[in-house]
Each structure stands twice: as structure tokens, then as C-alpha cells.
Amino acid sequence: MAAKDNGDSNYIGIDLGGNTLKGALVSSAGDLLREGRLEPEELSQDRIISQIADMVANLRDAERGPRIASIGIGVPGLVNSRSNRIEILPNLPDLAEVDLIAELSERTGLPVVLDNDANAAAYGELQAGAAAGKRDVFYVSLGTGIGAALIISGNIYRGATGFAGEFGHMTIDPEGIECRCGNIGCLETIASGPNIVRRTRERLYRDRTSSLSKLALPRNREFTALDIARASREGDEMAQVMMERTGMFLGIALAAVVNLLNVELIVLGGDVMEAGDLILKPTIKEVRRRAFPPSFNACEMVIAKLGASAGVIGAALLARDHR
């Protein structure tokens, strides 16, 4: 990792999420200066590279301060750290066929750094969020999918080829449903946003007393895990039960992480963590029940501080510190 610059530059961070494209102008110190966003209905598989380039141009046009030095991009897939190419990107498979770094460098005239989106978000929390000052951290993002990143001795651990951190595809229920990865019973089939919705719908078909019932009608396609998280914070009992069970399953998986890696901090981020302590507390309870006591006692578990901006801030700071 290169030394940080002297503060005379800004950076652009791009977060190509499961459903949205987000961009931000970020200072060398990690301050969020300006943001942009495209919703799912605006994204185009055929035009995604142009849309990213346009977002970069819009952020640059608004800039009146220090020069923009480089761009960082986080993507929800496997990024080969040797070739700097995307290997697997389920939501936008065509991007795995192109050299995204070369394409965007040519269109923008700026250096481009590419990484997994969970690595980017984790780096944001390490540099400017909940993990600041820590050395050994496990970061988890609960959203459309479940991403994770491991920080060892203050650096992101990417594994032999850059594919480390696929925590969402740890098997939790060998008799569960099929995951989009082809495996059976992955954590993602239980605790990701769409699967929290699926489990909630199944329960609502048997019990219509919850305030969520009106959202769960098949014709209403806006029903999301964020709705459940917000309802849980507003006191809806069924929503709270669903968040509690999500935390239980998450805790089962995280107990294995605590025993295996002996990290000092676990940071939970992503849209689903809108539920706050309603997920965090049952998660901690389950980890305490299953992990070795000395390892559990050495590990703090907290909610991410940067929220939805973690990915763009982290991507920008990865660009800042990239060698």
C-alpha cells in the first residue's frame, strides 16, 4: 500500500451494488463531498460502462476544489487481484467479459482501481468509520447479497487470487433452499435482504396480524428488507421476530469466524442493519453461545458508522492508497 497523498487531491468512489449505482466525490481525508445515484430502473446492462463514466463526469463537473487524482470502483463479484479483471459478477455478467479498468481509464483519463464491494466498504470503515484504529477486523454487509471482508494487521486480506471473503456462501442449512451460487443452504439464502423478505412472506401467509401484511401482497413489489427493518424499529412484533431470527443465523456463522480468526472487531453494515440492535443483539447472543469464551471476550461487535456511503468512501480511499 502506498503512502497517503499530501491532501492536495480528491478521489471518486463508485459502488456498483446489487440494485443501484452510487458514486461520490471524496476528499483525501475521507470526507464525503458530493454524491450521485442511479436506481435499478435507470441502469442498463448494455450501457453500464457509459453510465459509470457519465457519473464520473458529473462528479468532476461539480468539482471546484483540488484536482481529482483517481477512481476506485467496488463491484459485487469476484475480482482477480492478479489480472485486475472481474471473474464473476452475477447481476451484470457482461462486465466480466471486458477490461473495466482499461475501458474507464480511456473514457475518463484517470487511473482506475477495482475491488470487491465488501472490501471497499470495509476499507471505508477502517479508514473513516467504526473500525478506525483497529488492526484485525471482519466486516459483513447485509443487503441484496451478503458480502464480507477480512482485515489483518491493518490490511485487506484478499487471498491467493483476490476471492477471499465469500462469507455469504458459508453453508448454514444443508437441507435448505438452493442459493444463486448453486450451493444449498448458504447463509445468503437466509439472511440476505431478498431472503428475509421471502421468509417474512411465508410467515405472513400463515399469520395476517402483522402491520407488514399490507406490504406483503403479491402485487406490491416494493416490499423490501428495509421495510421489515424499519417496521421492526417501530415496534412491529413479527418484523422483530424476523430480525431476531436473522441475527441468530448470522451469529451461527460469525461464531465460526470468531473461533477461526480471533479478530478484535466485527462490523455489521448494509441496508438490513437499519434494524440496528434488533439484529445486533441476537447476533451477539448467538456468537456468545457458540464461540470459545476467550475468543468471544476478545472480540467487539458493532454496527457500521458510514451506512450506505461506506462503499463509495472506501472505494475512493482504496484509489487514494493504491500502489
RAWO-V308782 format. One record per backbone hydrogen bond with DSSP energy under -1.0 kcal/mol. CO is the residue of the C=O (numbers start at 1). NH is the residue of the N-H. E is the energy in kcal/mol with one decimal. If there is no record, write none. Layout:
co->{CO/CO}
nh->{NH/NH}
e->{E/E}
This chain:
co->{10/11/12/13/14/15/15/16/20/21/22/23/24/25/25/26/27/31/34/36/38/39/47/48/49/50/51/52/53/54/55/56/57/58/60/67/70/71/72/73/74/75/75/78/78/80/85/88/92/93/94/98/99/100/101/102/103/104/105/111/113/115/116/117/118/119/120/121/122/123/124/125/125/129/131/135/136/136/137/138/139/140/141/142/143/145/147/149/150/151/152/155/158/161/165/166/167/168/170/173/177/179/183/185/185/186/187/187/188/192/193/194/195/196/197/198/199/200/201/203/203/210/212/212/217/224/225/226/227/228/229/230/231/232/236/237/238/239/240/241/242/243/244/245/246/247/248/249/250/251/253/254/255/256/257/258/264/265/266/267/268/269/270/271/272/273/275/276/276/277/279/280/281/282/283/284/285/286/287/292/293/294/296/300/302/306/307/309/310/311/312/313/314/315/316/317/321}
nh->{69/26/72/24/74/17/22/76/17/38/15/36/13/33/34/11/30/27/25/23/21/42/51/52/53/54/55/56/57/58/59/60/61/62/63/10/12/113/14/115/16/77/117/87/88/84/80/78/95/96/97/100/103/104/105/106/107/108/109/71/73/75/120/121/122/123/124/125/126/127/128/129/131/132/134/154/264/265/151/267/149/269/147/272/193/143/141/139/157/137/155/152/164/81/167/169/170/188/187/176/185/182/179/172/173/189/190/191/192/196/197/198/199/200/201/202/203/204/205/206/207/213/215/216/220/228/229/230/231/232/233/234/236/235/240/241/242/243/244/245/246/247/248/249/250/251/252/253/254/255/257/258/259/260/261/262/300/138/302/140/304/142/273/274/275/276/278/279/280/281/283/284/285/286/287/288/289/290/291/296/297/298/299/266/268/309/310/313/314/315/316/317/318/319/320/321/2}
e->{-2.6/-3.5/-2.7/-2.0/-2.8/-1.3/-2.4/-1.0/-1.9/-2.6/-3.2/-2.6/-2.5/-3.1/-1.3/-3.1/-1.7/-2.6/-2.7/-2.4/-2.0/-2.0/-2.7/-2.3/-2.4/-2.6/-2.1/-2.4/-2.4/-2.5/-2.2/-2.3/-2.6/-1.2/-1.4/-3.1/-2.0/-2.6/-2.7/-2.3/-2.7/-1.9/-2.4/-3.2/-1.0/-2.1/-2.8/-1.9/-1.8/-1.4/-1.6/-1.3/-2.6/-2.5/-2.3/-2.1/-1.9/-2.4/-2.4/-2.5/-2.7/-2.1/-2.0/-2.5/-2.7/-2.2/-2.1/-2.2/-2.2/-2.5/-2.8/-1.5/-1.3/-1.5/-2.4/-2.9/-1.9/-1.2/-3.3/-2.3/-2.2/-3.4/-1.9/-2.1/-4.1/-2.8/-2.9/-2.9/-3.4/-2.1/-1.9/-2.8/-2.2/-2.2/-2.6/-1.3/-1.8/-2.6/-2.0/-2.3/-3.0/-1.8/-3.4/-3.1/-2.1/-1.4/-1.8/-2.8/-1.1/-2.1/-2.0/-2.1/-2.3/-2.2/-2.9/-2.2/-1.7/-2.6/-1.9/-1.1/-1.4/-1.6/-1.2/-1.4/-2.1/-1.5/-2.8/-2.5/-2.5/-2.4/-1.6/-1.3/-2.5/-1.1/-2.1/-2.1/-2.3/-2.2/-2.5/-2.5/-1.9/-2.4/-1.9/-2.2/-2.4/-2.5/-1.8/-1.6/-2.5/-2.1/-1.2/-2.8/-2.3/-2.3/-3.0/-1.7/-2.4/-2.4/-2.6/-2.8/-2.8/-2.8/-1.3/-2.0/-1.8/-1.7/-1.8/-1.9/-2.4/-2.5/-1.9/-2.7/-2.5/-2.1/-2.4/-2.8/-1.7/-1.5/-3.0/-2.7/-3.0/-1.1/-1.6/-2.6/-2.5/-1.8/-1.6/-2.4/-2.7/-2.4/-2.1/-2.3/-2.3/-1.9/-1.9/-2.0/-1.8}
